[in-house]
Amino acid sequence: MSVPLDQLVRLAKGVQAAVVARWPEEASPLPARRYITVGASATTVYDAEQFTVSTARAFGHSGDISQETWTPRGVGLWAQRAVSLDLTVARKWPIGTTTGRAQLPPTPDEIESATEMILTDGRALENALLQAIDEDPFLAVPGGRQIAFESWQPIGPSGDMAGGMLTVRLQVL
């Protein structure tokens, strides 16, 4: 038995497609710029609204150390059994206005509105992913796929961008 070489690519793309398909209507629409990436680069908020799925790491067990080795055909092997994915949504952040030579800060209402959108994104990501795990044939595995929501981390604001990153751990095998 071998592990497909594109397994992590397909998983990241599958998670991205599943979230896009199940994004709640009551939430602000996901940004049109979407891609998969690797490492912590998704924590850098670029000068564009975007939704990214970043493969942060793969490791040898899904949280249970007794599963450290996998024994197909009676041979003990180390295998990538789980993967951490960072799902990041970056949004425009209010920066205020310029009147003549004066720079006016954003209003409290503008800041609160942007904050509410970013915090709502975190719950929308969770809800979409939970629904996908139950419904999506790609993400479903016999006996159910294990998922752990590790953290929601707000990012920024930095300049005119801010966002948040949901880190999840998914069973691979």
C-alpha positions in Angstrom: 0.0 0.0 0.0 1.3 3.5 -0.8 0.2 7.0 0.1 -0.9 9.1 -2.9 1.7 11.8 -3.6 -0.9 14.4 -4.0 -2.8 13.5 -0.8 -2.1 16.8 1.0 -2.7 18.9 -2.1 -6.1 17.2 -2.6 -7.0 17.6 1.1 -6.2 21.3 1.1 -8.1 21.9 -2.1 -11.0 19.7 -0.9 -11.2 21.7 2.4 -11.1 25.0 0.5 -13.8 23.9 -2.0 -16.0 22.5 0.8 -15.8 25.7 2.8 -16.6 27.9 -0.3 -19.6 25.7 -1.1 -21.0 25.9 2.5 -20.1 29.5 3.4 -23.2 30.8 5.3 -25.3 33.3 3.4 -25.7 35.5 6.5 -21.9 36.0 6.7 -20.0 38.5 4.5 -19.1 36.9 1.2 -15.7 35.2 1.0 -13.1 37.2 -0.9 -12.8 36.2 -4.6 -9.0 35.7 -4.3 -8.6 32.1 -3.1 -5.6 29.7 -3.2 -3.8 27.0 -1.2 -0.3 27.5 0.1 2.2 26.1 2.6 3.6 27.1 5.9 2.9 30.3 7.8 2.9 32.5 4.8 -0.9 32.8 5.1 -0.4 34.7 8.3 1.0 37.6 6.3 -1.9 39.8 5.3 -1.2 41.0 1.8 -2.8 44.1 0.2 -5.8 42.1 -1.1 -8.8 40.5 0.5 -8.3 36.7 0.2 -9.2 33.3 1.5 -6.3 30.8 1.8 -5.8 27.2 3.1 -2.3 26.7 4.2 -0.8 23.3 5.0 1.1 24.1 8.2 2.4 20.6 9.1 1.8 16.9 8.8 2.6 14.5 11.6 2.6 10.9 12.6 -0.4 10.5 14.7 -3.8 12.1 15.3 -3.3 12.8 18.9 -3.1 9.2 20.2 0.5 8.2 20.6 -0.5 4.5 20.4 -1.2 5.2 16.7 2.3 6.3 16.0 3.0 3.3 13.8 0.8 2.0 11.1 1.0 -1.7 10.3 -0.2 -2.6 6.8 0.7 -6.2 5.9 2.2 -6.7 9.3 5.0 -4.2 8.9 5.2 -1.3 11.3 5.6 2.0 9.5 5.5 5.7 10.5 2.9 7.5 8.4 1.5 11.0 8.1 -1.8 10.4 10.0 -2.9 14.0 10.5 -2.4 17.4 9.1 -2.7 20.9 10.5 -4.3 23.4 8.1 -4.5 27.2 8.6 -7.7 28.7 7.0 -7.2 32.4 6.7 -9.6 35.2 5.7 -8.1 38.6 5.1 -10.3 41.7 4.8 -9.9 45.4 4.2 -9.6 47.4 7.4 -10.8 51.0 7.8 -7.9 53.5 7.8 -9.8 56.8 8.1 -10.0 59.7 5.7 -7.8 62.5 4.7 -9.3 66.0 4.8 -6.9 68.6 3.4 -3.6 67.8 5.2 -5.3 66.2 8.2 -5.6 62.4 8.5 -8.7 61.5 10.4 -8.9 58.1 12.2 -11.6 55.6 11.4 -14.8 56.1 13.3 -15.7 53.7 16.2 -18.6 52.4 14.1 -16.2 51.6 11.1 -13.8 49.8 13.5 -16.7 47.8 15.1 -18.2 46.9 11.8 -14.9 45.6 10.5 -14.3 43.7 13.8 -17.7 42.1 13.7 -17.1 40.9 10.1 -13.7 39.3 11.0 -15.0 37.7 14.2 -18.0 36.3 12.2 -15.6 34.9 9.7 -14.1 32.6 12.4 -17.5 31.1 13.3 -18.5 30.9 9.6 -15.3 28.9 8.8 -16.0 26.5 11.7 -19.7 26.0 10.7 -18.8 25.5 7.0 -16.1 23.0 7.9 -18.3 21.1 10.4 -21.1 20.8 7.8 -18.6 19.7 5.1 -17.2 16.9 7.4 -20.7 15.6 7.8 -21.8 16.0 4.1 -18.9 16.1 1.7 -18.0 12.7 0.2 -14.4 13.8 -0.4 -13.8 14.7 3.3 -15.8 11.8 4.7 -13.9 8.6 5.5 -15.2 5.3 6.8 -16.0 5.6 10.5 -15.8 9.4 10.2 -12.9 11.8 9.8 -11.5 13.1 13.1 -11.2 16.9 13.3 -9.9 19.2 16.0 -10.3 22.9 16.0 -7.0 24.1 17.5 -7.4 27.9 17.5 -8.9 31.1 16.0 -6.3 33.8 15.8 -7.2 37.4 14.8 -4.5 38.9 12.5 -3.7 42.6 12.4 -4.8 45.2 11.7 -1.8 46.0 9.6 -2.2 49.0 7.4 -5.6 48.6 5.7 -5.8 44.8 6.1 -6.9 42.5 9.0 -8.3 39.1 9.3 -8.2 35.8 11.1 -6.8 32.3 10.9 -8.6 29.1 12.0 -6.1 26.3 12.6 -7.6 22.8 12.4 -6.2 19.3 12.6 -7.6 16.7 10.3 -7.1 13.0 10.2 -5.3 11.9 6.9 -5.5 8.1 7.0 
